Amino acid sequence: MEFYQIITFSFFGVAMYFILTDKNVAAFFHYNFRLVNTYIRAKWWLITNNPNNPVVKYLIYRRSLRLAKELVEKINKHKET
């Protein structure tokens, strides 16, 4: 085994010992995992929905153009009747 693998395994072994023996440590790990998960999801949402992103700008433009065409068709159909 490599030296780094032994250190990593030891770190996780110590962490598992504390998690199994003290429920406050387990709660700490659980809430930190949820906090990191929420932070990552918020960053991902910001990246995929930020209008400063050129890809998102293009998608918004395309959706707006399609909606405008649909509205023009509905208005023209309404005027005909």
N, C-alpha and C positions, 0 to 999 in steps of 0.2 A: 504494500500500500504506500501511496505517496504521502509525504509529510502533510501536505495541505488537506488531503482527505481525512487524515487522522484528526487534525485540528477541527475541521468542519464537523466530523462525526462526534467529537468530544463536545463541541459547542451545543449541538442539537441534543446530545445526551443529557447535558446539564440542564438545558432549557426544559426538556421533557420531564426530568426529575422534579423541577420546581413546579411545573404545570400539574403534575399528578399529585403532589403533596400539598399544594396551597391553592384553594379555589380563587383567591384574589389574583394570583399570578395568571391563572387560566383566564379569568375575566379580562385582565390587562391585555393579554395576547389576542383574545377574541375581539375586543373593542379596537385595538390598534389595527388588526387585520381589516375590520369593517371601515375604519377611518381611511386607511390607505386605499381600499377598494373604492370608496366613495370619491376620494380625491382623483383617482385615475379615471373613473367614469365621468367626473366633471370636466377634467381636462380633455377627454375624448369628445365629449359633447361640444365643448368650446371649439375644438379643432374642426369638427365636422359641420358646425352651424355658424361659424363666425363669418360675417359678410365680407371681411377683409381678405378672406381666402379666395383666390381667383376661381377655383373649381366651384365653390359654393355660389359665387357671384353668377357664374354661368348657369348653374342649376336653377337659381332664383329667376334669372332672365328667361330661361326656357319655360319654366312653370308659369310665369307672368304672361308670356306670349301666348301660350296655349289657353290660359284663362281668358285673355283678351279676345282671342278668336271665338271661343265658345260664347262669350257675352255678346259679341257682334252678331253672331248667328241667331241668338235668342232675341236680340233687339230687332233684327230684320224680320224674323218670323213673327214677332209680336206686332210689328208695324203692318205687315201684310194682312193680318186678320182683322 
